[in-house]
Amino acid sequence: MEDLVGKSGRRYDPLPIDARLGLPQSCSFRVGEGNYRLRLYADIDAALVEGTGTLLFLPTATAFMVARVERVDPSGDDEIIFLRKVVPEQEYETENIALIFPMQILATNNLNGQGDFGSQVVGGIAPRWA
């Protein structure tokens, strides 16, 4: 995979997203001293998923990807620190991390389903302050 670099020049480490596992999907990661959990899901108009094998280039007016990030506290108290629709051109900052999701191609077969149907979802994470 090529380097993930935002418009700001910030370099991002790839998130362990495997689009073949479909959406929704979650993964955990550590940045600095913080532990985080990312949950990705798609909000898509039902009319777009009636057929099979369709590739959706997100976002559209009626389909988009949502990212939810929780700070995982060792005491067991997790807190949502980020919840929003994400677009490829945007870099996002929350607490001590920065996020980017430059590629969001989702096969309708990967909605609640696994397999290699052409979905490509790429995300990156970086410390907010380097």
N, C-alpha and C positions, 0 to 999 in steps of 0.2 A: 504494500500500500504506500502511496506517495505521502509526503509530509502534509499534515493539516496545518495550514497557516491562515489566520483570519486577516481581514482587511486592515486590522490594527497592527499587523506584523507579529502578533503573538503566535507562538507555536503550541499546538495541541497534541496531546497523546491520544491515540485512538481509544475509544470506549469499546468494551467487549460485546458489541452488538452483532448478532448473527441473524441476518434477515431471513435465512432459511428456516429459522425457528418460528417465524411469523410474529404477529403482534396480537395481543399485548405481549410485552417482554420486559424483564427486569434484570439488572446486574448491579453488583456492588463494587465499590472502588474506594481507594484511600488517596487523599491529597494532603501532603503535610501531616499534621496531627489529626486530621478529620477523616472519619469514615462516613461514606454516603451510599445511598441506594437510589438508582435511577429506574424509573418505570416509564416505558414508552407505550403509547396506544394511539390508535387512529380513530378520529371522529369523522365518519363518512356517511353521506346521504345514502339511504337504502337503495335508491334507484341506480346508483353507480355500481352496486355489487350484485345485481341480478344475474349478470352473465359471469362466466368463469374465464380465467385466463387474461383478464384485462390488467394492463399496467397503468397505475395512477401516478402521475408526476405531481407530488404534493409540494406546496398546498394549492388548492383550487378554491373556488367560491363555496363549494359544498363538501370539501374533503381536506383534512389537515391532520398533522401529527401533533400529539401533546406529550410534553415531557414533564415529569414530576420528579423532583429530587427531594429526598429526605436526609437530614443529618441523623446518623445512627449514633445514639448516645450509649455508652457502655452500661449505664444504669437501666437501660431498657426503654427510655423515653425517646422515641423518634419524633422529629419535628419536620414538617413540610417547609422547605425553604425556597422552593421554586415550583410553580405550576403554571404552565402557559402553552399556548399554541406556538410552535416554533417554525421559523422560516429559514431557508438556506442562506440567505444573505446576511443574517444577523448574528452577532456575537452577544452572548448573554453573560451577565455577571450576577452572582449571588453569594453572599457571605465571602468566603475565601477562595471561591472557585469561579472559573469562566468556562462556558460551554459553547459548542458550535455543532450544528447539524447540517453540513453542506450538501448531503445527498439524501433525498427522500423519494425513492421510487418503490412503490408498494404494489405487488401483485394481489389482486382480489383473492386468489387462492391462499394467500398467506394471512388473511384475516382469520384469526382463530384456527389456523392450520399450518402445518409444517410441510416443507418440501422446497425444492429448488425450482421456483417458478419465475425467476428473474427479478425478485425484489432486491433492492440495494439501499440499505440504510446505513449511513455513516455518521458517527458523532465523535466529538473530541472533548477533552477536558484538560484544563491547565490551572495552575495556581493563579489567583486573581492578581496577586502582587509578586513579582519575581525579584 
